Amino acid sequence: MKELNDVLSELGISKVRLSKYLGVSRQMLYNYLALGDLNKWPKEKSAKLLSLLDVEDISELKDKDISGKYIIEVENRLNEGVKNLSNRDYSSDLKSFNKKEQEIISDIVNLMKERLSNDKTKTSYNTYVYLYNFLNSMENNDELRYILAYFSKSLGFTDPMEFAFNEDKQFIFESILFSAMTLYNGGGASKSKLESSHNKFVQDIEKKNEEKLSRTQELNVAKVQALKELGFTEINDDNANEVLEKIAEIQSRKV
């Protein structure tokens, strides 16, 4: 693979652009390159790479003449490949995002595609369902951000003394989470010992769901009453403000 790295360097192809061309994340590309043998790559990815470099076997690279013409030809194939992949994979326009934002979006999408394409047990699918719910809830729960920061730090990706959010709260949360993870990994926790705590966890969730359902039912009752008092049959753009004000008035009568 030394020949490949040397040629990529001579051609001026960055790992970011090559990963986009192959439709994988940068981390996955590094994993491929670390294999040391192109035959160990997924066939689709190795075929795309050979096509990009206009060779039938990786061994041909050692005798390849890296001329100006060859560089331009590879550059054109690379640009066309990235363009086609972008058009095929994304329906939304990323032009409104800056370069770093586009790269992180691309990396996340490619990484998820890789995991899902190799998912035989639905573990990745279920993980991404939870992740979707996690992201949807993050705006209203700062602790979710702290969780991401904690694992980014513990896995060595982020300086442990970096606090991108509320420093005091993040510091406290990370300290508590570290204690919990130490207990979990140290074998001091067991299902039998924690059964009571988990039951409280379940009961707390059920209580929140009941309160949410009760709140929803209360709003529905107030909505029906507001429509009746105002003489409307439904809420629309024309009467929405008036109906909402009436709902607020009805709810205030119970205070």
Salt bridges, closest charged atoms under 4 A:
ASP6 OD2 - LYS2 NZ 2.90
GLU75 OE2 - ARG17 NH2 3.08
ASP89 OD2 - LYS113 NZ 2.76
ASP107 OD2 - ARG26 NH2 2.53
GLU114 OE1 - ARG115 NH1 3.95
GLU139 OE2 - ARG145 NH2 3.32
ASP142 OD1 - ARG145 NH1 3.27
GLU174 OE2 - LYS153 NZ 2.83
ASP204 OD2 - LYS208 NZ 3.33
GLU218 OE2 - ARG215 NH1 3.69
GLU229 OE1 - LYS246 NZ 3.68
GLU229 OE1 - ARG253 NH2 3.07
GLU249 OE1 - LYS246 NZ 3.22
GLU249 OE2 - ARG253 NH2 2.85
